[in-house]
Amino acid sequence: MTWLTKIVPDLRYRQTRADFRTAGNLHRKLIRLSSDLGEERIANPRQQSGLLFRIEETRNELYLLVQSHSPLRVDRLGPGYHGVQMRNLDPFLARLDKGSRVRYRIVASPTKRLGRSENNTQRLGLKEPPKKPREYTWALRGAAAEEWWHSRAAANGLELLSTYAQTLDDVRDPGTADRSRKIRHPAVRFDGEAVISDVDAVRHAVLNGIGRGKSYGCGLLSLALIEEGEHG
């Protein structure tokens, strides 16, 4: 089963503000809510729990959308959270069909893999290529980010009818005392309408997310069916 949970934070609480300070803090907070994980550390806790999340901010409120394989242990949230709403996504996913028209939203991390070359070294601002061969990850912006989304959407069963892109602040994780590696992903929110061209691919994308940065608030694909006669 797949569950979607809406959680409203109360930023008057110091711990809640700390949770929202970085994407890494939120990831660690949400992993602790997973009922699929035991107390022992495992290699891929996000994948095992199916955890994907996104911060949503409207004129009136800030909230979290969290997707997971099992209902979250919301009793572990603490006093700085309220307004929890949870629903099973399976009936909605079963309604999707080839040709269905949908509204979509995703905060994605558009990137491109670059090989080791003098050109790429200059592009990344390095003085010289590293001695050991390696690949680089290049953040895509503007038109290049939109091209990336059009390509990814098509590969995941969506024929885009419209796209609105908004560049967001990079998502970050400065690391913890026992993990000093710093993480940073570009983030772009894409909204629009699409037609489902491959329903199995779309369901897989919803369940597994799209692109990089899935542990840090990127990759969660949200869909809403557009009923016949309804206009965007």
C-alpha positions as CSV (number, residue, x, y, z in Angstrom):
1,M,0.0,0.0,0.0
2,T,1.0,3.6,-0.4
3,W,0.1,6.4,2.0
4,L,0.1,10.1,1.6
5,T,0.3,12.2,4.8
6,K,-0.2,15.9,5.3
7,I,1.6,17.4,8.3
8,V,1.3,21.0,9.4
9,P,4.3,22.3,11.5
10,D,4.1,24.8,14.3
11,L,7.2,26.9,13.8
12,R,6.8,28.5,17.3
13,Y,8.5,25.4,18.6
14,R,12.3,25.4,18.6
15,Q,12.6,21.7,17.6
16,T,10.2,22.2,14.7
17,R,12.3,25.2,13.4
18,A,15.4,23.0,13.7
19,D,13.7,20.2,11.8
20,F,12.9,22.6,8.9
21,R,16.4,24.3,8.9
22,T,17.8,21.9,6.4
23,A,16.4,19.1,4.1
24,G,18.7,16.7,5.8
25,N,17.1,17.5,9.2
26,L,13.7,16.8,7.7
27,H,14.8,13.6,6.2
28,R,16.1,12.3,9.5
29,K,13.0,13.4,11.3
30,L,10.7,11.6,8.8
31,I,12.8,8.4,8.7
32,R,12.2,8.1,12.4
33,L,8.4,8.1,11.8
34,S,8.6,5.1,9.4
35,S,6.9,2.0,10.8
36,D,8.8,-0.2,8.2
37,L,12.1,0.4,9.9
38,G,13.5,-1.2,13.0
39,E,15.9,0.4,15.4
40,E,19.0,-0.9,13.6
41,R,20.6,1.1,10.9
42,I,20.2,-0.1,7.3
43,A,21.9,0.8,4.1
44,N,18.9,2.4,2.3
45,P,16.2,3.4,4.8
46,R,14.4,5.8,2.3
47,Q,14.0,3.1,-0.3
48,Q,12.8,0.5,2.2
49,S,10.2,2.8,3.7
50,G,9.2,4.3,0.3
51,L,9.7,7.7,1.9
52,L,9.3,10.8,-0.4
53,F,8.4,14.3,0.8
54,R,7.8,17.8,-0.3
55,I,7.4,21.1,1.5
56,E,4.3,23.1,0.3
57,E,3.9,26.7,1.1
58,T,0.7,28.7,0.3
59,R,-0.4,32.1,1.3
60,N,-2.1,30.8,4.4
61,E,0.0,27.8,5.6
62,L,3.2,25.8,5.4
63,Y,2.9,22.0,5.4
64,L,4.6,18.7,4.5
65,L,3.4,16.1,2.1
66,V,4.9,12.7,2.9
67,Q,4.5,9.5,0.9
68,S,5.4,6.1,2.4
69,H,4.7,2.4,2.1
70,S,3.1,2.2,5.5
71,P,1.2,4.7,7.7
72,L,3.6,7.0,9.5
73,R,4.2,6.8,13.3
74,V,2.8,10.3,13.8
75,D,2.8,9.7,17.5
76,R,6.6,10.3,17.2
77,L,6.2,13.7,15.7
78,G,6.3,15.7,19.0
79,P,4.3,18.7,20.1
80,G,5.4,21.0,17.3
81,Y,3.2,19.4,14.6
82,H,-0.6,19.2,14.1
83,G,-3.3,19.0,11.4
84,V,-2.2,15.5,10.4
85,Q,-4.2,14.0,7.5
86,M,-3.5,10.6,6.1
87,R,-5.0,8.8,3.1
88,N,-4.4,5.6,1.1
89,L,-3.3,6.4,-2.4
90,D,-4.0,3.0,-3.9
91,P,-7.6,3.7,-4.9
92,F,-6.5,6.9,-6.8
93,L,-3.6,5.0,-8.5
94,A,-6.1,2.4,-9.6
95,R,-8.2,5.0,-11.3
96,L,-5.4,6.2,-13.6
97,D,-5.6,5.0,-17.1
98,K,-3.9,5.6,-20.5
99,G,-5.4,8.8,-21.9
100,S,-6.3,10.2,-18.5
101,R,-5.7,14.0,-18.2
102,V,-4.0,15.1,-15.0
103,R,-2.6,18.1,-13.2
104,Y,0.9,17.4,-11.9
105,R,3.4,18.9,-9.5
106,I,6.9,17.9,-8.7
107,V,9.9,19.5,-7.0
108,A,12.7,17.9,-9.0
109,S,16.5,18.1,-9.0
110,P,17.5,18.6,-12.7
111,T,21.1,17.5,-13.2
112,K,23.4,16.1,-15.9
113,R,26.3,13.7,-15.6
114,L,29.5,15.1,-17.0
115,G,32.6,12.9,-17.8
116,R,36.2,13.8,-17.0
117,S,37.4,16.3,-19.7
118,E,39.1,19.6,-19.9
119,N,35.8,21.2,-21.0
120,N,33.9,20.0,-18.1
121,T,36.8,20.9,-15.7
122,Q,36.6,24.5,-16.9
123,R,32.8,24.5,-16.7
124,L,32.9,23.4,-13.0
125,G,35.5,26.0,-12.2
126,L,38.3,23.5,-11.4
127,K,41.9,24.4,-12.1
128,E,42.7,20.9,-13.5
129,P,41.1,17.5,-13.9
130,P,41.4,15.2,-10.8
131,K,44.1,12.6,-11.0
132,K,41.6,9.8,-10.6
133,P,38.9,9.6,-13.4
134,R,35.4,10.5,-12.1
135,E,32.1,11.8,-13.3
136,Y,30.7,15.2,-12.3
137,T,27.1,16.1,-11.6
138,W,26.1,19.4,-13.2
139,A,23.1,21.4,-12.0
140,L,20.7,22.4,-14.8
141,R,19.0,25.8,-14.8
142,G,16.5,27.7,-16.8
143,A,15.7,26.2,-20.2
144,A,18.0,23.3,-19.7
145,A,16.1,22.3,-16.5
146,E,12.8,22.5,-18.5
147,E,14.2,20.3,-21.2
148,W,15.3,17.8,-18.6
149,W,11.8,17.7,-17.2
150,H,10.2,17.2,-20.6
151,S,12.5,14.3,-21.2
152,R,12.0,12.7,-17.8
153,A,8.2,13.2,-18.0
154,A,8.0,11.4,-21.3
155,A,10.2,8.5,-20.0
156,N,7.8,8.2,-17.0
157,G,4.6,8.0,-19.0
158,L,3.5,11.7,-19.1
159,E,2.8,13.6,-22.3
160,L,3.1,17.2,-21.1
161,L,0.5,19.7,-22.2
162,S,1.8,22.6,-20.2
163,T,4.7,23.4,-17.9
164,Y,5.4,26.2,-15.4
165,A,8.8,26.1,-13.8
166,Q,9.9,27.9,-10.6
167,T,13.5,27.7,-9.4
168,L,13.7,27.1,-5.6
169,D,16.6,27.4,-3.2
170,D,18.9,24.4,-3.4
171,V,18.1,21.7,-0.9
172,R,21.0,21.0,1.5
173,D,22.3,18.8,4.2
174,P,25.4,20.1,6.0
175,G,26.0,16.7,7.5
176,T,26.1,15.5,11.1
177,A,28.8,14.8,13.6
178,D,29.3,11.3,12.3
179,R,28.8,12.1,8.6
180,S,30.7,15.1,7.4
181,R,29.9,14.9,3.7
182,K,27.9,17.9,2.7
183,I,25.0,17.5,0.2
184,R,23.5,20.0,-2.1
185,H,20.9,19.5,-4.9
186,P,19.3,22.1,-7.2
187,A,15.5,22.2,-6.9
188,V,12.9,23.3,-9.4
189,R,9.2,23.0,-9.0
190,F,7.3,22.0,-12.1
191,D,3.5,22.4,-12.4
192,G,1.2,21.8,-15.3
193,E,-1.2,19.5,-17.1
194,A,-0.4,16.2,-18.9
195,V,-1.9,13.2,-20.5
196,I,-1.0,9.7,-19.3
197,S,0.7,7.8,-22.2
198,D,1.9,4.8,-20.2
199,V,-0.1,4.2,-17.0
200,D,2.4,1.6,-15.6
201,A,5.3,4.0,-16.0
202,V,3.3,6.7,-14.3
203,R,2.4,4.5,-11.3
204,H,6.1,3.5,-11.0
205,A,7.1,7.2,-11.0
206,V,4.6,8.1,-8.3
207,L,5.7,5.2,-6.1
208,N,9.4,5.6,-6.6
209,G,9.9,9.3,-7.4
210,I,11.8,10.9,-10.2
211,G,15.4,12.1,-10.3
212,R,18.0,12.9,-7.7
213,G,17.6,14.2,-4.2
214,K,14.8,12.0,-3.1
215,S,16.0,11.9,0.5
216,Y,16.0,15.7,0.6
217,G,12.5,16.8,-0.6
218,C,12.8,16.2,-4.3
219,G,11.2,13.6,-6.6
220,L,7.7,13.3,-5.2
221,L,5.3,13.4,-8.2
222,S,1.7,14.5,-7.3
223,L,-1.2,14.0,-9.7
224,A,-4.8,15.1,-9.7
225,L,-7.3,13.8,-12.3
226,I,-9.0,16.4,-14.5
227,E,-12.6,15.3,-14.9
228,E,-14.2,15.4,-18.4
229,G,-15.4,18.9,-19.1
230,E,-13.1,20.5,-16.5
231,H,-10.7,23.1,-17.8
232,G,-7.3,24.1,-16.3
